[in-house]
């Protein structure tokens, strides 16, 4: 049910969701943009978390239960560490997608790099367009790199892939 709901939210076009949130929140600008970004970030995180948790072998969970571990302990000590790479990939995907979606929020007065992009498009000013597009792309790459570094902290050493 949760996967279905987040999937439906994700299918709504970004600009349409922003336009829908303006009357719902009673304002334009950052508030509807932040709500839209939060809604759009759900699907990759929820889907990857679900995938990570269902891929844990049933025998491993049963072994933990037979040792007397409680459900919360099994989740914290076994399931989350084993699924950390997949869960982190969903969070990373969500963060990178949100950088691109945030630029669209300029259409409702939320500002940011999208404002330069929109102005550059309206005036056919390539310099202004690139003044918004290049930093937005660099931010997405910086976020991607930050997640690669944070994987070393979030994923237990024995579960890291060697590259």
Residue, then its C-alpha position, 0 to 999 in steps of 0.5 A: x500500500x505504501x509503495x503504491x501511494x508513493x508511486x502515485x505521488x511520483x507519477x504526478x508531473x513536478x510542475x502540476x504538483x507544485x501548482x496543486x500545492x499552492x492553493x493547498x498551502x495558501x502560499x507560493x514559494x518555498x513552502x509548497x516547493x519543500x512539500x513537493x520535494x519531500x513527497x518526490x523523495x519518498x519513492x526511491x527511499x521507500x522502494x529501495x528500503x523495501x527491496x533491501x529488507x525483502x532480500x534478507x534471507x529468511x533463514x538468517x532472520x529465523x536464526x536470529x529469532x531462535x537466538x532470542x533476539x527481539x524484532x527491533x534488535x533483528x532490524x537494527x543489528x541484522x537487516x539494516x546493516x545487510x540492506x545498508x547499501x541498497x537503502x543508501x542508494x535510494x537516499x542518494x537517488x532521491x537527493x540527486x533527483x531533488x536537486x533537479x526538481x528544486x530548479x523547477x520550483x523557480x516557476x512558483x517563486x521558490x528561487x534558487x538556481x532555477x530562477x537563473x535558468x527560468x530567466x535565461x530561458x525567458x530572455x534567451x540569455x545563454x550566460x544566465x541559463x548556464x549560471x543556473x544550470x552549471x551550479x545545479x549540475x555541480x551540486x548534484x555531482x557534489x551530492x553524489x560524491x558525498x554519498x560515495x564517501x558516506x558509504x564507507x561510514x554507513x556500510x559495515x566493512x565486511x559488506x563493502x564491495x571492493x573496487 
